[in-house]
Amino acid sequence: MKRVRRPIPGVDKGLLIKDAAKLMPEPTRRAFLRGGASLGALTFLTGCDIVDGASAEKVLRRISHFNDGVQAWLFNPNKLAPTYPESAITKPFPFNAYYQEDEAPEVDGSTFQLEVGGLIDNKEPWTLERLYALPQESQVTRLICVEGWSAVGKWTGVRLSEFLRRLGADTRAKYVWFQCAEGYSNTIDMATALHPQTQLSFKFADEILPRKYGFPMKCRMPTKLGFKNPKHVIGIHVTNKDLGGYWEDQGYNWFSGL
């Protein structure tokens, strides 16, 4: 008997195929679209039958995880993101978060201590005074938001690689995890942590980092989408376990490299 394909409850197949293609790295996306881009192709790629909305979400997660692996493999730890002259800085630089600007956490700099832990030799907390004494450099780079907008800003701070060196961090570990004052968290791969432009930023536009942009510090990563750049950092841990992140745990692409 000929098999009859019926509409799948809870699934718009056209939107599903488009969303799946967006999650694929460019070479795979082109091959997928050239090949007819069907629900059958998604089933073949992921090994999941699409029978309802829940299984469609599972397929998208499988493709997202595949995309993470490809992006990590393609990531060049020595390739720099573009830099810009100060004349290109976006003014005013936009505020963006999952909360309103007046709800940004207030951290008392006079009592602040950065907690460090995991696979490191020295687990003594760091005061702001001690952090500010570290060698610092500036970068004028573009922050690209997953929502489609971008903005150029000037950030000043210490390279995360230098900070990890001073902690005696095991850089053979897989991940660095950030804990933030507002409850946000984020995990990045070690290759990105060691990238020369990945920075613990203490200043924005040559002034102490404003509350709305992440005081007391932000981890600035111009090789990542904006949501991977945690603000209001209060803890840093080196680990071999992927501890997830606020948006990643809700299905956002984990690697999110540019």
MODA-V227288 format. One line per field, one symbol per residue. phi: phi as a letter, one per 20 degrees, with the letter a starting at -180 (. if undefined). Layout:
# MODA-V227288
phi->???
This chain:
# MODA-V227288
phi->.ffdedgefnceffffffffffeefgffffffffeolcfffffffdmdfedafffffffffffffffgfffffefdfdeefgdcfffeffcfffebaecfgfdgfddeffdfcfecaneceddffdffgfffeffcbdbdceedeffodbbdbdccrefffffffffmfefefeccdddcfenfbadcffgfgeffefceedcclmcggfgfdpgebceecfecfgfeefdlfcbccebedfemageffdofgffled
